[in-house]
């Protein structure tokens, strides 16, 4: 998958997320069904934190000068919410209550950081030739890091929609 196509998917997915968040009350954004579940606000915090961590990983991977012979990983399993994944502590949200504007600010900040790093890449094909170690998926090409971001966000859009349904 080309970077241009991935960027389009990132934009479409983020637009969908922002459309869902638009109009939700502070209570809807911060309400948890129980102490073990995340609120919509916390899901968004997690998305922003994850994106920022991925930017760091991509930056480190780009510093490598050797080509990588790693195969693309099948990442579509990320969309299957029956497959439970636990976020690493570094990507977990806080218990802080956030207002809509703060959530949007965090999401915009992390996305701008992603675009900044991707815009420094003169030859996007290098993303398919460099890798960095992912804590769950192990060796992963940088292009797959970027691709997994929109899949990860789509997974959490499903979670947000489930939260909204539970509170209706």
N, C-alpha and C positions, 0 to 999 in steps of 0.2 A: 504494500500500500504506500503510495506516494505521500510526502509530507503535506503537499497542498490538499490532498483528499482528507488527510487526518485533521488538518487545520479546519477544514469545513465541518467535519464531524464534531470537533471540539466546540466550534461556534454554535452549531445546531443544538448540541446537547446543553450547552450553557444557556442558550436562549430558552430552551424548554424549562430548565431549572428556574430561571429568573421569572418566567411566566407563571410557574406554580407558586413561587414565593410571593409574587405580587398580590397584595390584597389580604394576605394572612395577618391576623392580629398578633400582637406580642404574646398573648396567651397561647395561641395556636402554635407559634414558632417555638415556644419554650416549654410546652407541656410534655411530660413524659408519662407513658402508660404505667410504668413501674420503675423502680430504682435500677433495674438491670438494662433498661432500654434508653436509647438516645432520643432526645427531642429533635425536631427539625433543625433548630438552631445548632445543636451539637453535630448533626450530620453535616451541615454546611461548614462548621468549624473544621471537621475532619477532612472534608474535601479540600479546603483551602490549605490546611497543614500538609496534606499529602502532596498537593501540587507544588508547594514550596520545597518539600523534601526531594521531589522528583527533579526540580530545577537544579538543586545541589548535585544530585547524582548525574544528571546530564552534563553539567559543567565539568565534573570530575572525569566522566567518560570521554569528553571531548579533548581533555588534556593528554590522553593516551595517543601515541603516534603509530602504534602497530595495528594493522588490520586484524579483525576478529573473524574466525571461521565458525561462528555460532549460528545455528539455524533459528528461524523465527519460531516463537513459541505460540501454541494455540491459546489464545487469551479469552475466547468467547465464554468460557466457563465462568468468567467474572459476572456475567449477566444472570446466572442461575442462583437465585437467592436461597434455594434450598441447600446449597453448598455453603455452609457457614464458615466465615473467615473472621479471625480476630485481628483487629488492628493492633500493630505494635504500639507500645506505650507512647513513643514519640509522636505518633499520629492521632492519639486519642484526644477528644475534646475536653474542655474544662466544664465545670458545672455552672459557669458564669452565664447569667441571663443576658442575651443580646437583643437589641432592637433590630428591626428590619434594616435600617441604614447601616448599622455596624456589620451585619452579615454580608450585605452587598459589598461593602468596602473591603472586607476580607477576601471575598471571592474575586473582586476586581483586582486587588493587589496581587494575589497569587497568579492570576491569569496574565497580568502585565509582566510579571517576572518571567513567566514561561515564554511569552512572546519576545521579551528582551534577549533571552539566551538563544532562542531559535533564530532570531534575526541576526545574531553574530555569526551564524554558520554560512560561510560563503558557498559551500557545495553541500546541499542537503543529503546527497548520497552518502556522505561521511557518517550520517546517523545509522546507516545500514551496515557500516563497516567497523563501528566501535561498539564496545559494550561496557557495562558496569554491573556489579553484583547487586542483585535485588534481594532483600531479606527473606522473601518467600519463594520467588521464582528462580533464584540463583543467577547464573550468568544470563544476561538479557541485553540484546541489541538496543542501542539508544532509541532507534525508531519505534521499537516495541514499548519502551518506557513511555514515549509520547502517546502512542496508540492506546496503551492501557489506561491512560488518564480519562479519555472519554468513555471507555467501557466501564471503568470504575464509577464515573459520575452517573452513567445510565443505571448502574446497579443501585446506586443510592437514590436516584430519582424514584425507582420502584419502591424503595424503603420509605421515602417521604410520602408517596401516594398511599402506601399501606397505613402510615401514621394518620394521615388526613382522614382516610376511611374509618379508622377506629374511633375517631373523635366526632364523627357525624351523628 
